[in-house]
């Protein structure tokens, strides 16, 4: 049993709030409707403890569900039996609960796509829309096969994006950590030794002393400032749409990493659009839905502008060119697809081309990161050694034996 909080309007027109225990959200909805309460909002009540222990449904679990449903449908197994079997086969409590709710909603007369809509945050707009198309056309197996392929590809794409961002961050953090430890613990001991020897200090030694003193004085702020900046940036991004658009645009302009992330976004956009369009969803409807899957407000704004231009009568490739949805080569591919009537194939080619380019760029970046950071580390250590050994050498040359 799970507790749900609801807000609704009763039969007297009064706004009411409350909570109710039930096995599933559909169970609560039915009970509230029986009590003649119009539901305004209905959400699970989350305690602090439940937030900690609650399992998140992963993309890999969604892929597994989609693949198994598609395979069993092809084998002729009824959908309700499939959901019941999957509910019992998964170990994750969250997946079991979700499948139980979907099963109960369908048992109450809802379609598969409507039942999935209760878990929109898990499946997403594109997934639910394609399932709805599959129901209407009777091509559910084909749609689910396309969804499985798309989800697998997107999961690999996310792994590539993380690889670009995470590996340099970890190695960079290690280098910064080593430098801080040297400046806090090693350098002061060496500087005390130099001070005892006396003599003139070179520019590099004075710079090392100034750096070490600065770090000692501001070490707490050096840890606190990044946290404050991170939290402030998140708040600003959340409350200012204009700033978020500009920030998402700036991300693409970051040297080395920005172009790779842009190509990955283009590949995902083109692939999702190709799958939706080939399944029978209208082109502008497909564009509006996939604009949300790229998770970039700058691209989303441009796509929505392209949709308006297309609805006003402009050709697809011209609209894309005006708002810079795709790079020039991608627009030329779309132009060919538009004229040949094979837009889905053109979009798949765009996706393949930019996915390959991004993959090649990642393969070039990754081997270069470690040597580059090693060189940076070597330069810092060399600077410390020169700054420390320089005065020692000068003192030794002045000693008369």
Phi, psi and omega per residue, in radians:
X1 nan 2.555 3.129
X2 -2.348 2.560 -3.127
X3 -1.625 2.325 3.133
X4 -2.108 2.409 3.057
X5 -1.730 2.392 -3.103
X6 -2.318 2.688 2.988
X7 -2.244 2.312 -3.096
X8 -2.767 -3.093 3.119
X9 -2.125 2.187 -3.098
X10 -1.448 -3.084 -3.052
X11 -1.206 -0.225 3.097
X12 -1.649 0.056 3.129
X13 1.449 0.225 -3.121
X14 -1.617 2.458 3.080
X15 -1.411 2.200 -3.101
X16 -2.260 2.723 3.059
X17 -2.303 2.665 3.114
X18 -3.082 -3.048 3.069
X19 -2.374 2.703 -3.061
X20 -2.615 2.476 3.106
X21 -1.600 2.438 3.104
X22 -2.873 2.885 -3.131
X23 -1.308 -0.513 -2.992
X24 -2.702 2.785 -3.131
X25 -1.118 -0.563 3.116
X26 -1.173 -0.597 3.102
X27 -1.096 -0.752 3.128
X28 -1.148 -0.750 -3.138
X29 -1.027 -0.779 -3.135
X30 -1.109 -0.702 -3.135
X31 -1.207 -0.661 3.105
X32 -1.205 -0.687 3.098
X33 -1.144 -0.648 3.096
X34 -1.127 -0.539 3.106
X35 -1.489 0.130 3.125
X36 1.029 0.809 3.074
X37 -1.960 2.131 3.066
X38 -1.413 2.088 -3.025
X39 -1.392 2.242 3.029
X40 -1.722 -0.710 3.082
X41 -2.632 2.570 -3.132
X42 -2.608 1.980 -3.084
X43 -2.398 2.624 3.031
X44 -1.117 2.457 3.088
X45 -1.464 2.100 -3.058
X46 -1.867 2.059 3.012
X47 -1.495 2.910 3.103
X48 -1.037 -0.693 -3.118
X49 -1.194 -0.706 -3.109
X50 -1.183 -0.549 3.096
X51 -1.116 -0.617 -3.099
X52 -1.253 -0.783 -3.005
X53 -1.544 -0.257 -3.067
X54 -1.158 2.308 3.118
X55 -1.530 2.457 3.087
X56 -1.586 2.436 3.092
X57 -1.373 2.078 -3.016
X58 -1.504 2.770 3.054
X59 -1.001 -0.618 3.134
X60 -1.125 -0.609 3.087
X61 -1.220 -0.650 3.078
X62 -1.126 -0.714 3.093
X63 -1.080 -0.775 -3.139
X64 -1.086 -0.755 3.118
X65 -1.078 -0.829 -3.103
X66 -1.074 -0.792 -3.116
X67 -1.106 -0.779 -3.089
X68 -1.204 -0.687 3.093
X69 -1.080 -0.776 -3.137
X70 -1.081 -0.792 -3.117
X71 -1.140 -0.743 -3.115
X72 -1.249 -0.589 3.049
X73 -1.103 -0.712 3.109
X74 -1.109 -0.528 3.132
X75 -1.388 -0.090 3.083
X76 1.624 0.194 3.129
X77 -1.395 2.304 3.107
X78 -1.061 2.562 -3.064
X79 -1.050 -0.695 -3.129
X80 -1.107 -0.695 3.093
X81 -1.161 -0.633 3.112
X82 -1.087 -0.823 -3.124
X83 -1.097 -0.688 3.124
X84 -1.131 -0.732 3.135
X85 -1.174 -0.746 3.140
X86 -1.125 -0.675 3.129
X87 -1.009 -0.644 -3.103
X88 -1.491 -0.329 -3.048
X89 -1.571 -0.423 -3.113
X90 -1.415 2.473 3.133
X91 -1.475 -0.518 -3.097
X92 -1.143 2.215 3.119
X93 -1.109 -0.661 -3.133
X94 -1.110 -0.726 3.130
X95 -1.179 -0.747 3.104
X96 -1.008 -0.794 -3.124
X97 -1.123 -0.747 -3.140
X98 -1.099 -0.828 -3.134
X99 -1.130 -0.595 3.080
X100 -1.107 -0.756 3.135
X101 -1.130 -0.756 3.118
X102 -1.077 -0.745 3.133
X103 -1.067 -0.808 -3.107
X104 -1.154 -0.654 3.098
X105 -1.121 -0.743 3.125
X106 -1.211 -0.597 3.087
X107 -1.129 -0.512 3.114
X108 -1.439 0.003 3.054
X109 1.945 -0.031 -3.132
X110 -1.382 2.705 3.049
X111 -1.369 2.934 -3.121
X112 -1.073 -0.764 -3.102
X113 -1.165 -0.676 3.105
X114 -1.152 -0.704 3.102
X115 -1.106 -0.696 3.112
X116 -1.141 -0.486 -3.109
X117 -1.080 -0.401 3.067
X118 -1.170 -0.316 3.130
X119 -2.138 0.832 -3.122
X120 -1.054 -0.605 -3.141
X121 -1.166 -0.414 3.131
X122 -1.503 -0.816 -3.019
X123 -1.625 -0.600 3.129
X124 1.543 2.829 -3.078
X125 -1.117 -0.751 -3.085
X126 -1.095 -0.804 -3.124
X127 -1.035 -0.888 -3.080
X128 -1.132 -0.702 3.131
X129 -1.116 -0.719 3.137
X130 -1.182 -0.666 3.076
X131 -1.090 -0.703 3.096
X132 -1.077 -0.720 3.089
X133 -1.106 -0.727 3.119
X134 -1.067 -0.660 3.105
X135 -1.163 -0.718 -3.081
X136 -1.254 -0.596 -3.076
X137 -1.668 -0.186 -3.089
X138 1.316 0.293 -3.132
X139 -1.936 0.744 -3.061
X140 -1.047 -0.716 -3.111
X141 -1.083 -0.770 -3.137
X142 -1.147 -0.725 3.126
X143 -1.102 -0.775 3.136
X144 -1.151 -0.603 3.075
X145 -1.116 -0.760 3.093
X146 -1.114 -0.694 3.124
X147 -1.128 -0.709 3.118
X148 -1.056 -0.833 3.133
X149 -1.078 -0.736 -3.127
X150 -1.144 -0.765 -3.125
X151 -1.139 -0.697 3.093
X152 -1.093 -0.780 -3.131
X153 -1.114 -0.745 3.138
X154 -1.153 -0.631 3.104
X155 -1.110 -0.721 3.076
X156 -1.142 -0.644 -3.139
X157 -1.119 -0.749 3.107
X158 -1.104 -0.659 3.112
X159 -1.105 -0.671 3.099
X160 -1.129 -0.767 -3.133
X161 -1.087 -0.717 3.107
X162 -1.137 -0.642 -3.137
X163 -1.088 -0.677 3.129
X164 -1.138 -0.682 -3.024
X165 -1.561 -0.732 -2.963
X166 -1.300 -0.823 -3.056
X167 -1.039 -0.883 3.092
X168 -1.061 -0.608 -3.134
X169 -1.127 -0.750 -3.127
X170 -1.155 -0.853 -3.122
X171 -1.117 -0.722 3.100
X172 -1.087 -0.696 3.112
X173 -1.114 -0.662 3.105
X174 -1.108 -0.774 3.141
X175 -1.094 -0.800 3.130
X176 -1.087 -0.716 3.123
X177 -1.083 -0.753 3.129
X178 -1.115 -0.747 3.136
X179 -1.106 -0.764 3.122
X180 -1.079 -0.749 3.113
X181 -1.088 -0.700 3.105
X182 -1.106 -0.789 -3.087
X183 -1.206 -0.526 -3.071
X184 -1.502 -0.715 -3.003
X185 -1.918 -0.686 -3.024
X186 -1.492 -0.923 -3.043
X187 -1.032 -0.776 3.128
X188 -0.988 -0.662 3.112
X189 -1.127 -0.749 3.124
X190 -1.162 -0.667 -3.141
X191 -1.181 -0.592 3.060
X192 -1.097 -0.703 3.114
X193 -1.101 -0.755 3.129
X194 -1.125 -0.702 -3.118
X195 -1.103 -0.658 3.130
X196 -1.190 -0.542 -3.135
X197 -1.318 -0.419 -3.120
X198 1.310 -2.952 3.129
X199 1.699 2.990 -3.131
X200 -1.368 2.566 -3.136
X201 -1.821 2.333 3.124
X202 -1.315 2.992 3.128
X203 -1.094 -0.699 3.140
X204 -1.140 -0.647 3.125
X205 -1.197 -0.741 3.107
X206 -1.097 -0.672 3.096
X207 -1.127 -0.689 3.117
X208 -1.138 -0.729 3.111
X209 -1.097 -0.783 3.134
X210 -1.089 -0.727 3.131
X211 -1.127 -0.802 -3.136
X212 -1.086 -0.748 3.121
X213 -1.123 -0.696 3.132
X214 -1.093 -0.775 -3.131
X215 -1.144 -0.730 3.111
X216 -1.067 -0.704 -3.080
X217 -1.288 -0.621 -2.991
X218 -2.010 0.346 -3.044
X219 -1.026 -0.688 -3.123
X220 -1.144 -0.785 -3.140
X221 -1.171 -0.491 3.121
X222 -1.157 -0.443 3.072
X223 -1.570 -0.654 -3.069
X224 -1.334 -0.696 -3.055
X225 -0.993 -0.811 3.118
X226 -1.065 -0.631 3.133
X227 -1.154 -0.774 3.117
X228 -1.091 -0.750 3.137
X229 -1.111 -0.727 3.141
X230 -1.104 -0.822 -3.137
X231 -1.148 -0.729 3.115
X232 -1.098 -0.702 3.117
X233 -1.109 -0.747 3.125
X234 -1.084 -0.742 3.127
X235 -1.116 -0.752 -3.132
X236 -1.127 -0.753 3.123
X237 -1.107 -0.603 -3.094
X238 -1.289 -0.617 -3.001
X239 -1.790 -0.163 -3.132
X240 -2.191 1.826 3.140
X241 -1.142 -0.679 3.136
X242 -1.062 -0.790 3.137
X243 -1.132 -0.698 -3.139
X244 -1.095 -0.689 3.097
X245 -1.090 -0.811 -3.133
X246 -1.145 -0.651 3.133
X247 -1.164 -0.781 3.131
X248 -1.126 -0.567 3.055
X249 -1.222 -0.700 3.139
X250 -1.098 -0.626 -3.128
X251 -0.980 -0.667 -3.126
X252 -1.237 -0.308 -3.105
X253 -1.637 -0.065 3.108
X254 -1.138 2.293 -3.094
X255 -1.019 2.479 3.083
X256 1.213 -1.064 -3.038
X257 -1.329 -0.696 -3.075
X258 -0.960 -0.928 3.133
X259 -1.037 -0.595 3.124
X260 -1.165 -0.797 3.125
X261 -1.101 -0.656 3.117
X262 -1.098 -0.769 3.135
X263 -1.136 -0.651 3.096
X264 -1.135 -0.703 3.099
X265 -1.125 -0.757 3.129
X266 -1.082 -0.751 -3.138
X267 -1.089 -0.735 -3.133
X268 -1.195 -0.749 3.122
X269 -1.035 -0.852 -3.097
X270 -1.140 -0.704 -3.126
X271 -1.150 -0.804 3.135
X272 -1.105 -0.716 3.137
X273 -1.130 -0.705 3.131
X274 -1.106 -0.757 -3.132
X275 -1.124 -0.772 -3.126
X276 -1.170 -0.775 -3.092
X277 -1.157 -0.716 3.135
X278 -1.208 -0.367 3.122
X279 -1.468 -0.118 3.071
X280 1.898 0.061 3.093
X281 -1.369 2.428 3.114
X282 -0.990 2.607 -3.019
X283 -1.094 -0.808 -3.112
X284 -1.196 -0.635 3.066
X285 -1.112 -0.712 3.104
X286 -1.079 -0.758 -3.139
X287 -1.057 -0.781 -3.122
X288 -1.092 -0.683 -3.126
X289 -1.266 -0.751 -3.100
X290 -1.295 -0.296 3.099
X291 -1.064 -0.431 -3.125
X292 -1.519 -0.324 -3.097
X293 -1.422 -0.313 -3.118
X294 -1.307 -0.303 3.084
X295 0.975 0.814 3.092
X296 -2.604 1.971 -3.025
X297 -1.156 -0.513 3.108
X298 -1.135 -0.829 3.107
X299 -1.183 -0.655 3.134
X300 -1.078 -0.742 3.121
X301 -1.095 -0.748 -3.141
X302 -1.151 -0.684 3.138
X303 -1.144 -0.745 3.131
X304 -1.117 -0.625 3.066
X305 -1.167 -0.686 3.099
X306 -1.087 -0.692 3.109
X307 -1.046 -0.774 3.135
X308 -1.092 -0.714 3.137
X309 -1.137 -0.708 3.119
X310 -1.143 -0.731 3.125
X311 -1.139 -0.451 3.102
X312 -1.446 -0.034 3.043
X313 1.953 -0.008 -3.135
X314 -1.374 2.615 3.121
X315 -1.193 2.777 -3.057
X316 -1.119 -0.833 -3.080
X317 -1.172 -0.580 3.103
X318 -1.207 -0.709 3.103
X319 -1.105 -0.744 3.114
X320 -1.104 -0.684 -3.138
X321 -1.175 -0.687 -3.096
X322 -1.160 -0.699 -3.067
X323 -1.738 0.020 3.084
X324 1.028 0.848 3.057
X325 -1.233 -0.848 3.129
X326 -1.963 2.747 2.966
X327 -1.163 2.919 -3.071
X328 -0.948 -0.731 -3.131
X329 -1.133 -0.698 3.103
X330 -1.120 -0.659 3.132
X331 -1.158 -0.671 3.103
X332 -1.113 -0.675 3.088
X333 -1.117 -0.730 3.112
X334 -1.122 -0.684 3.123
X335 -1.053 -0.757 3.114
X336 -1.124 -0.756 3.126
X337 -1.115 -0.655 3.141
X338 -1.169 -0.710 -3.101
X339 -1.331 -0.546 -3.114
X340 -1.524 -0.196 -3.105
X341 1.379 0.252 3.139
X342 -2.096 1.024 -3.081
X343 -1.099 -0.681 -3.121
X344 -1.086 -0.699 3.111
X345 -1.178 -0.682 3.115
X346 -1.088 -0.747 3.141
X347 -1.167 -0.649 3.076
X348 -1.122 -0.631 3.080
X349 -1.162 -0.694 3.072
X350 -1.052 -0.804 -3.133
X351 -1.069 -0.809 -3.118
X352 -1.097 -0.766 -3.073
X353 -1.099 -0.849 -3.075
X354 -1.347 -0.472 3.013
X355 -1.126 -0.751 3.128
X356 -1.152 -0.737 3.121
X357 -1.084 -0.738 3.127
X358 -1.128 -0.737 3.139
X359 -1.088 -0.749 3.116
X360 -1.126 -0.684 3.121
X361 -1.130 -0.709 3.121
X362 -1.107 -0.725 3.135
X363 -1.130 -0.469 3.086
X364 -1.434 -0.654 -3.075
X365 -1.213 -0.809 -3.004
X366 -0.996 -0.848 3.140
X367 -1.154 -0.400 -3.092
X368 -1.451 -0.358 -3.046
X369 -1.164 -0.863 -3.061
X370 -1.085 -0.840 3.080
X371 -1.056 -0.672 -3.132
X372 -1.092 -0.803 3.130
X373 -1.207 -0.532 3.064
X374 -1.135 -0.712 3.110
X375 -1.115 -0.761 3.120
X376 -1.047 -0.771 3.132
X377 -1.101 -0.708 -3.139
X378 -1.131 -0.690 3.122
X379 -1.101 -0.744 -3.134
X380 -1.143 -0.800 3.125
X381 -1.109 -0.715 3.112
X382 -1.076 -0.712 3.112
X383 -1.088 -0.761 3.120
X384 -1.086 -0.775 -3.110
X385 -1.123 -0.759 3.136
X386 -1.138 -0.744 -3.126
X387 -1.122 -0.570 -3.113
X388 -1.504 -0.823 -3.061
X389 -1.335 -0.399 3.131
X390 -1.010 -0.977 3.113
X391 -1.080 -0.600 3.119
X392 -1.102 -0.777 3.137
X393 -1.118 -0.748 3.130
X394 -1.061 -0.721 3.137
X395 -1.147 -0.717 -3.132
X396 -1.126 -0.643 -3.113
X397 -1.243 -0.383 -3.135
X398 -1.534 -0.162 -3.124
X399 -1.335 2.289 3.124
X400 -1.777 2.196 -3.139
X401 -1.717 nan nan
